[in-house]
Amino acid sequence: RVTASTFGAYAQDQLRIGGRFFATAGVRIDAHSLSGTAVTYRVAPAWVVGRTGLKLKATFGTGFKAPSLYQLHAPPTAWGPIGSRDLEPEESTGWDAGVEQDLAGGRLRLGATWFRNRFRNLITFDTALGYVNVGRVRTQGAELTAAFLPSEGFASHIAYTRMSSKDLGNGLDLPRRPKDKLSAGIDIRPAKGLDLGLRLTVVGRRTDTDFTAWPAALVSLPSCALLDATISCAVGRGAELFLRADNVFNRRYEMVYGYGSPGFGAHVGLRLSI
């Protein structure tokens, strides 16, 4: 039997100056019984330029992630080792900088964000060695967003992300990270107490590893488009009936090579507010 314990504490503060400058700053300490103690932080300033509707924003921060008990202690199989007690915790440093512009009296909002993250000791799986740390990894890219809010009963948004993710040790793309991703959504309130929503997610091609081959071979996972839908209706004071449909068109896709993902699914529920 193997156990691990964690303890975490954080402090966060918000600053506002003159209704134009905003900032959030936080620090966190994590104590892990197997991976040691780490201190991480995050700073996120934003500045609204006069009455132009233009917002400049940025974020800078660090991260820490201890390996799981499975990654540390999973027993070997006939194909080779899995867990490794030599794993180091993942550490990251990242920043992003962007702009947002409100137009048409706030009914249209456009945004662009640039980001870069660096990881040290990223945990990944190797056929011959089991779970291992990758020395240095970099992800970087840009995201474009648009939101259309013409009325209280209608809202829509779209976001496109272009990302590059590299193992700086060998120059290869990281597995399962798509270069392109698009998401869009529409929310409609045709009547009081009735809400309808649609969500579209399109994930581009990405590489993965076929572990059934020997030696393991790189493969390409095809792009996929998934549509989800929601309906919610107030049925009484503090009560709401909802229906959620996932993967409406029952698309077949894989986020991990060799592992199937759920097809069409429907969920019905009741929310109560007390």
Disulfide bonds with the S-S distance in Angstrom:
none
